[in-house]
Every structure is written in C-alpha cells, then in structure tokens.
Amino acid sequence: MAKTTQKTASAKPKSSVPKIIAIVNNKGGVGKTTATVHIGHALARQGYKVLCVDMDDQANLVQYFFGRRKVNELKKQQNGVPLPIQHHDSAVDILMLSSFQGKESDFVQAIQSAAEGYDFVLLDSPPALEMRTQATLQAASGVLIPTEAGALAFSGTTNLINLAMEYELELHGIFVNLYESKMATQRAYYEQYSVHFADNFIPVRVNKSALFANAAADAQTGFQMQGKKIHKDLEAYIEIASILAGGTNNG
C-alpha cells in the first residue's frame, strides 16, 4: 500500500529547550515502540517538530517506520557512529542508535546533539535496565510509562516511578496499552492502576488492535493507514500527546 503524506496543523511556537521524554518499561511486550511511533505522529499532527530515537538494539522503531530492509541497511552504515537523522513521510524524524557503540555518556551526547531544534524528542528504550536504558534516562527531561493491565507489569510500576525519581525526571504519566476489555483480569488491573497510581495515572485505554500490526507491516503509522478517518485507539494516542504538550495529565 502506498504511503500518504499526513498534513499537519500550523506549527506551534518553538521552545528553546526540547522536551526529551523517555518511553520506558523494563517489561517487554507492553507496546513501547507502538506508543512512541503514534504519540510522535500525534504530536507532529499538532504542529510540533518531533524526533523519535531508537535506543533498542532490535531496532523495532526503525523497522516500524521504514521496514526491515532499511534496518539492515542502516546497521551496515552505523559502524559504531551515530547516523544522520532519517525523515519519514509522517513528518516524524528518526534517529537510529540501535547499533551505535559507546559509553553511556556517548549516547547522551548523541541524543542531546540531535535534539537541537526539536520540540519533542521521544526515546524508545530497551526492555531492560541496561546501559542504553540508563543513557536514555540520563539524556531525558521526563518519563512516560506505557504498561499493560496484568500482574507482572503492575508489580513493576512502583520501581519505574522510583527510577524516574532517582534520575530527578518529570513523570508525565502512566497509561495502559494493549488493553483487552473482554478480559476480566485486565479490567481489574486497570482499576487497580487508577487507584494505586492515581496521582500519575492517565485514564486513557489504548486497546490491542490489528491496526497497529497492519500499519507496521506496511511501514506506516496507524494515522497514515486510516487517512482522514481516526480510529478510536488513535484518539487515545492523540489525547496522550495533548497531555504531553500541555505538561499535565488527566489524573
């Protein structure tokens, strides 16, 4: 399917200091990459200049935007150094640090150097507390936590909040991703999130949807695949993007 160029709103006033937001969860499979892609595109649709940074050595973010062939091509070019920023026709820019080699400080420098001129920089972190994740947190000004409505993810949320506090980062919020309303356990854990993490909880459900997998298979975002028609789960990402732009959550 051919890609469509998404029109964006009039550009918002630029800030001299970009918001560098780490999208983190040490548990894998909670949809960090999908969230990064769609929150990034939602911000771009609102007129902000957005850079998404792939920090995971699996390079899933780059694959989502460009496909696996592009990942393999860029990995050959990486050769231990930061690559030029890649431009996607969603109006989101992408920096691949997936195969970049260096110390924590080298990653931080690469992120902060690339961030100049952007309103938002979204960092797609690895699913483990490793050096790349630590570099992500060191470079960031704030943290956003996508999670799932389940026991393992719930039990690890307090540790993620403490991690944000340890790095003295603004906690932009916690939201439930990949939600399945037909599952009683997920409904129960959603309610537990809303109670136990009320101060930081964003009451927005991003449902598990084939839309995101189909879009990734075509190297598009869900917004591009839907065109002018906005899917309800895209509306959830739009709301989260608006919260980030406004600096507050709905909790």
GICOR-V388359 format. One record per pair of residues at least 6 apart in sequence whose ideal C-beta (glycine too) atoms are under 8 Angstrom apart, sorted by the first residue. I is the first residue (numbers start at 0). J is the second residue. D is the distance in whole Angstrom. If there is no record, write none. Layout:
i=I j=J d=D
i=I j=J d=D
This chain:
i=0 j=217 d=5
i=0 j=219 d=7
i=0 j=224 d=8
i=2 j=88 d=5
i=2 j=217 d=8
i=2 j=218 d=7
i=2 j=219 d=6
i=2 j=223 d=6
i=3 j=88 d=8
i=3 j=223 d=6
i=3 j=226 d=6
i=4 j=88 d=5
i=4 j=90 d=8
i=5 j=40 d=7
i=5 j=43 d=8
i=5 j=44 d=6
i=5 j=88 d=8
i=5 j=89 d=6
i=5 j=90 d=6
i=5 j=220 d=8
i=5 j=222 d=6
i=5 j=223 d=6
i=7 j=43 d=6
i=7 j=44 d=5
i=7 j=45 d=7
i=7 j=46 d=6
i=7 j=90 d=5
i=8 j=44 d=7
i=8 j=45 d=6
i=8 j=46 d=4
i=9 j=46 d=5
i=10 j=46 d=5
i=10 j=47 d=8
i=10 j=48 d=7
i=11 j=45 d=7
i=11 j=46 d=5
i=11 j=47 d=6
i=11 j=118 d=7
i=11 j=244 d=8
i=13 j=48 d=7
i=13 j=118 d=6
i=14 j=118 d=6
i=16 j=140 d=8
i=17 j=114 d=5
i=17 j=115 d=8
i=17 j=116 d=8
i=17 j=117 d=5
i=17 j=118 d=6
i=17 j=119 d=6
i=17 j=120 d=5
i=18 j=118 d=7
i=18 j=119 d=5
i=18 j=120 d=7
i=18 j=140 d=6
i=18 j=141 d=6
i=18 j=243 d=7
i=19 j=110 d=7
i=19 j=111 d=8
i=19 j=114 d=6
i=19 j=120 d=4
i=19 j=122 d=7
i=19 j=138 d=6
i=19 j=139 d=5
i=19 j=140 d=5
i=19 j=141 d=7
i=20 j=119 d=7
i=20 j=120 d=7
i=20 j=121 d=5
i=20 j=122 d=7
i=20 j=139 d=6
i=20 j=140 d=7
i=20 j=141 d=5
i=20 j=142 d=7
i=20 j=143 d=5
i=20 j=171 d=6
i=20 j=243 d=7
i=21 j=122 d=5
i=21 j=124 d=6
i=21 j=135 d=5
i=21 j=136 d=6
i=21 j=138 d=8
i=21 j=139 d=4
i=21 j=141 d=7
i=21 j=142 d=5
i=21 j=143 d=7
i=21 j=168 d=7
i=22 j=31 d=5
i=22 j=34 d=6
i=22 j=35 d=5
i=22 j=38 d=8
i=22 j=121 d=6
i=22 j=122 d=6
i=22 j=123 d=6
i=22 j=124 d=6
i=22 j=143 d=5
i=22 j=144 d=8
i=22 j=145 d=6
i=23 j=31 d=7
i=23 j=124 d=5
i=23 j=132 d=7
i=23 j=135 d=7
i=23 j=136 d=7
i=23 j=142 d=6
i=23 j=143 d=8
i=23 j=144 d=6
i=23 j=159 d=6
i=23 j=162 d=8
i=24 j=31 d=6
i=24 j=126 d=7
i=24 j=144 d=6
i=24 j=145 d=6
i=24 j=146 d=6
i=24 j=152 d=7
i=24 j=155 d=8
i=24 j=159 d=6
i=25 j=126 d=6
i=25 j=127 d=6
i=25 j=128 d=5
i=25 j=132 d=8
i=25 j=155 d=6
i=25 j=158 d=7
i=25 j=159 d=7
i=26 j=126 d=7
i=26 j=146 d=8
i=26 j=147 d=8
i=26 j=151 d=6
i=26 j=152 d=5
i=26 j=155 d=6
i=27 j=126 d=4
i=27 j=127 d=8
i=28 j=126 d=8
i=28 j=147 d=7
i=28 j=177 d=8
i=29 j=145 d=5
i=29 j=146 d=5
i=29 j=147 d=5
i=29 j=152 d=6
i=29 j=176 d=6
i=29 j=177 d=7
i=30 j=145 d=6
i=30 j=147 d=8
i=30 j=176 d=4
i=30 j=177 d=5
i=30 j=205 d=7
i=30 j=211 d=8
i=31 j=123 d=6
i=31 j=124 d=7
i=31 j=126 d=7
i=31 j=145 d=6
i=32 j=55 d=8
i=32 j=59 d=5
i=32 j=60 d=5
i=32 j=63 d=6
i=32 j=123 d=5
i=33 j=63 d=7
i=33 j=176 d=7
i=33 j=211 d=5
i=33 j=215 d=8
i=34 j=143 d=8
i=34 j=145 d=4
i=34 j=176 d=6
i=34 j=205 d=7
i=34 j=236 d=7
i=34 j=239 d=8
i=35 j=51 d=6
i=35 j=60 d=6
i=35 j=121 d=5
i=35 j=122 d=8
i=35 j=123 d=4
i=36 j=51 d=7
i=36 j=60 d=7
i=36 j=63 d=5
i=36 j=64 d=7
i=36 j=91 d=8
i=36 j=220 d=6
i=37 j=211 d=8
i=37 j=220 d=6
i=37 j=221 d=6
i=37 j=222 d=7
i=37 j=233 d=7
i=37 j=236 d=4
i=38 j=121 d=6
i=38 j=143 d=8
i=38 j=236 d=5
i=38 j=239 d=6
i=38 j=240 d=5
i=38 j=243 d=7
i=39 j=49 d=5
i=39 j=51 d=5
i=39 j=89 d=8
i=39 j=91 d=5
i=39 j=119 d=7
i=39 j=121 d=5
i=40 j=49 d=8
i=40 j=89 d=5
i=40 j=90 d=8
i=40 j=91 d=6
i=40 j=220 d=5
i=40 j=222 d=5
i=40 j=223 d=8
i=40 j=236 d=8
i=41 j=222 d=7
i=41 j=233 d=8
i=41 j=236 d=5
i=41 j=237 d=5
i=41 j=239 d=7
i=41 j=240 d=4
i=41 j=241 d=8
i=42 j=49 d=5
i=42 j=118 d=7
i=42 j=119 d=5
i=42 j=240 d=5
i=42 j=243 d=7
i=42 j=244 d=7
i=43 j=49 d=5
i=43 j=89 d=6
i=43 j=90 d=4
i=43 j=91 d=5
i=44 j=90 d=8
i=44 j=222 d=7
i=44 j=237 d=8
i=45 j=240 d=6
i=45 j=241 d=7
i=45 j=244 d=6
i=47 j=118 d=4
i=47 j=119 d=6
i=47 j=244 d=7
i=48 j=92 d=8
i=48 j=116 d=7
i=48 j=117 d=5
i=48 j=118 d=5
i=48 j=119 d=8
i=49 j=90 d=8
i=49 j=91 d=5
i=49 j=92 d=7
i=49 j=117 d=7
i=49 j=118 d=7
i=49 j=119 d=5
i=49 j=120 d=8
i=49 j=121 d=7
i=50 j=84 d=7
i=50 j=91 d=8
i=50 j=92 d=5
i=50 j=93 d=7
i=50 j=94 d=6
i=50 j=113 d=6
i=50 j=114 d=7
i=50 j=117 d=5
i=50 j=119 d=7
i=50 j=120 d=5
i=50 j=121 d=7
i=51 j=60 d=6
i=51 j=64 d=8
i=51 j=91 d=6
i=51 j=92 d=7
i=51 j=93 d=5
i=51 j=94 d=7
i=51 j=120 d=8
i=51 j=121 d=5
i=51 j=123 d=7
i=52 j=60 d=8
i=52 j=93 d=8
i=52 j=94 d=5
i=52 j=96 d=6
i=52 j=110 d=6
i=52 j=113 d=7
i=52 j=120 d=6
i=52 j=121 d=7
i=52 j=122 d=5
i=52 j=123 d=7
i=53 j=59 d=7
i=53 j=60 d=4
i=53 j=61 d=5
i=53 j=93 d=7
i=53 j=94 d=7
i=53 j=95 d=5
i=53 j=96 d=6
i=53 j=97 d=5
i=53 j=123 d=6
i=54 j=96 d=6
i=54 j=97 d=7
i=54 j=106 d=7
i=54 j=122 d=6
i=54 j=123 d=6
i=54 j=124 d=5
i=54 j=125 d=6
i=54 j=131 d=5
i=54 j=132 d=7
i=54 j=134 d=7
i=54 j=135 d=5
i=55 j=97 d=6
i=55 j=123 d=6
i=55 j=124 d=7
i=55 j=125 d=4
i=55 j=126 d=7
i=55 j=131 d=7
i=56 j=97 d=5
i=56 j=98 d=7
i=56 j=125 d=7
i=56 j=131 d=7
i=57 j=97 d=7
i=58 j=70 d=5
i=58 j=73 d=8
i=58 j=74 d=7
i=58 j=95 d=7
i=58 j=97 d=4
i=58 j=98 d=7
i=59 j=123 d=8
i=60 j=93 d=7
i=60 j=95 d=8
i=60 j=123 d=4
i=61 j=69 d=7
i=61 j=70 d=5
i=61 j=73 d=6
i=61 j=85 d=8
i=61 j=93 d=6
i=61 j=95 d=5
i=61 j=97 d=7
i=62 j=69 d=8
i=62 j=70 d=5
i=62 j=215 d=7
i=63 j=214 d=8
i=63 j=215 d=5
i=63 j=218 d=7
i=63 j=220 d=8
i=64 j=85 d=8
i=64 j=87 d=5
i=64 j=89 d=7
i=64 j=91 d=7
i=64 j=93 d=6
i=64 j=218 d=6
i=64 j=220 d=8
i=65 j=85 d=7
i=65 j=87 d=7
i=65 j=93 d=8
i=65 j=218 d=5
i=66 j=218 d=4
i=69 j=218 d=8
i=70 j=95 d=8
i=70 j=97 d=8
i=73 j=82 d=6
i=73 j=85 d=8
i=73 j=95 d=5
i=73 j=97 d=8
i=73 j=98 d=8
i=74 j=97 d=7
i=74 j=98 d=5
i=76 j=82 d=6
i=77 j=95 d=7
i=77 j=97 d=8
i=77 j=98 d=4
i=77 j=99 d=6
i=79 j=98 d=8
i=79 j=99 d=7
i=79 j=100 d=4
i=79 j=101 d=7
i=80 j=99 d=7
i=81 j=94 d=7
i=81 j=96 d=6
i=81 j=99 d=6
i=81 j=109 d=4
i=81 j=112 d=8
i=81 j=113 d=7
i=82 j=94 d=7
i=82 j=95 d=5
i=82 j=99 d=8
i=84 j=92 d=5
i=84 j=93 d=7
i=84 j=94 d=5
i=84 j=113 d=6
i=85 j=92 d=7
i=85 j=93 d=5
i=85 j=94 d=7
i=85 j=95 d=7
i=86 j=92 d=6
i=86 j=93 d=8
i=87 j=93 d=6
i=88 j=223 d=8
i=89 j=219 d=8
i=89 j=220 d=5
i=89 j=222 d=7
i=89 j=223 d=6
i=91 j=220 d=8
i=92 j=117 d=8
i=94 j=109 d=8
i=94 j=110 d=8
i=94 j=113 d=5
i=96 j=106 d=6
i=96 j=109 d=6
i=96 j=110 d=8
i=96 j=131 d=8
i=99 j=105 d=8
i=99 j=106 d=7
i=99 j=109 d=7
i=101 j=109 d=8
i=103 j=130 d=6
i=103 j=133 d=6
i=103 j=134 d=4
i=103 j=137 d=6
i=104 j=134 d=8
i=106 j=130 d=8
i=106 j=131 d=7
i=106 j=134 d=4
i=106 j=135 d=8
i=106 j=137 d=8
i=106 j=138 d=7
i=107 j=134 d=5
i=107 j=137 d=5
i=107 j=138 d=4
i=110 j=120 d=7
i=110 j=122 d=7
i=110 j=134 d=8
i=110 j=135 d=8
i=110 j=138 d=4
i=111 j=138 d=6
i=113 j=120 d=7
i=114 j=120 d=5
i=119 j=243 d=7
i=122 j=135 d=5
i=122 j=138 d=7
i=122 j=139 d=6
i=124 j=131 d=7
i=124 j=132 d=5
i=124 j=135 d=4
i=124 j=136 d=8
i=125 j=131 d=5
i=125 j=132 d=5
i=125 j=135 d=8
i=128 j=162 d=8
i=136 j=142 d=7
i=136 j=162 d=7
i=136 j=163 d=8
i=136 j=166 d=5
i=136 j=168 d=7
i=137 j=166 d=7
i=139 j=166 d=7
i=139 j=168 d=6
i=140 j=168 d=7
i=140 j=169 d=6
i=141 j=168 d=5
i=141 j=169 d=4
i=141 j=170 d=7
i=141 j=171 d=5
i=142 j=159 d=8
i=142 j=162 d=8
i=142 j=163 d=4
i=142 j=166 d=8
i=142 j=168 d=5
i=142 j=169 d=7
i=142 j=170 d=6
i=142 j=171 d=7
i=143 j=171 d=5
i=143 j=172 d=6
i=143 j=174 d=8
i=143 j=239 d=8
i=143 j=243 d=7
i=144 j=156 d=7
i=144 j=159 d=5
i=144 j=160 d=8
i=144 j=170 d=8
i=144 j=172 d=7
i=144 j=173 d=4
i=144 j=174 d=8
i=145 j=174 d=6
i=145 j=175 d=8
i=145 j=176 d=4
i=145 j=205 d=8
i=146 j=152 d=5
i=146 j=153 d=7
i=146 j=156 d=6
i=146 j=173 d=6
i=146 j=174 d=7
i=146 j=175 d=6
i=146 j=176 d=7
i=146 j=192 d=7
i=147 j=175 d=7
i=147 j=176 d=6
i=147 j=177 d=5
i=147 j=178 d=8
i=147 j=185 d=8
i=148 j=175 d=5
i=148 j=178 d=6
i=148 j=179 d=8
i=148 j=182 d=8
i=148 j=184 d=7
i=148 j=185 d=4
i=148 j=186 d=7
i=148 j=187 d=8
i=148 j=188 d=4
i=148 j=189 d=5
i=148 j=192 d=7
i=149 j=184 d=7
i=149 j=185 d=7
i=149 j=188 d=6
i=150 j=188 d=7
i=153 j=188 d=5
i=153 j=191 d=6
i=153 j=192 d=7
i=156 j=173 d=6
i=156 j=192 d=8
i=156 j=196 d=6
i=160 j=170 d=6
i=160 j=173 d=8
i=160 j=196 d=8
i=160 j=199 d=7
i=163 j=169 d=8
i=163 j=170 d=5
i=164 j=170 d=8
i=170 j=199 d=5
i=171 j=242 d=7
i=171 j=243 d=6
i=171 j=248 d=7
i=172 j=199 d=6
i=172 j=200 d=7
i=172 j=201 d=4
i=172 j=239 d=8
i=172 j=242 d=6
i=172 j=248 d=4
i=172 j=250 d=7
i=173 j=192 d=7
i=173 j=196 d=6
i=173 j=199 d=5
i=173 j=200 d=5
i=173 j=201 d=6
i=174 j=200 d=8
i=174 j=201 d=4
i=174 j=203 d=5
i=174 j=205 d=7
i=174 j=239 d=6
i=175 j=189 d=6
i=175 j=192 d=6
i=175 j=203 d=8
i=175 j=204 d=6
i=175 j=205 d=7
i=176 j=205 d=5
i=177 j=205 d=7
i=177 j=206 d=8
i=177 j=207 d=4
i=178 j=185 d=6
i=178 j=189 d=7
i=178 j=204 d=4
i=178 j=205 d=6
i=178 j=206 d=5
i=178 j=207 d=6
i=179 j=185 d=5
i=179 j=206 d=7
i=179 j=207 d=5
i=180 j=186 d=7
i=180 j=204 d=7
i=180 j=206 d=7
i=189 j=204 d=7
i=192 j=200 d=6
i=193 j=200 d=5
i=193 j=202 d=6
i=196 j=250 d=8
i=197 j=250 d=6
i=198 j=250 d=6
i=199 j=248 d=7
i=199 j=250 d=6
i=200 j=248 d=8
i=200 j=250 d=5
i=201 j=238 d=8
i=201 j=239 d=6
i=201 j=242 d=6
i=201 j=248 d=5
i=201 j=249 d=6
i=201 j=250 d=6
i=202 j=249 d=6
i=202 j=250 d=7
i=203 j=235 d=5
i=203 j=238 d=5
i=203 j=239 d=6
i=203 j=249 d=7
i=204 j=235 d=6
i=205 j=232 d=5
i=205 j=235 d=5
i=205 j=236 d=7
i=206 j=231 d=7
i=206 j=232 d=5
i=206 j=235 d=8
i=208 j=230 d=7
i=208 j=232 d=5
i=210 j=221 d=5
i=210 j=224 d=7
i=210 j=225 d=7
i=210 j=230 d=6
i=210 j=232 d=7
i=210 j=233 d=8
i=211 j=221 d=6
i=211 j=232 d=8
i=213 j=224 d=7
i=214 j=220 d=6
i=214 j=221 d=5
i=214 j=223 d=7
i=214 j=224 d=5
i=217 j=224 d=7
i=221 j=230 d=6
i=221 j=232 d=7
i=221 j=233 d=5
i=222 j=229 d=8
i=222 j=233 d=6
i=225 j=233 d=6
i=229 j=237 d=8
i=238 j=249 d=8
i=242 j=248 d=5
i=242 j=249 d=7
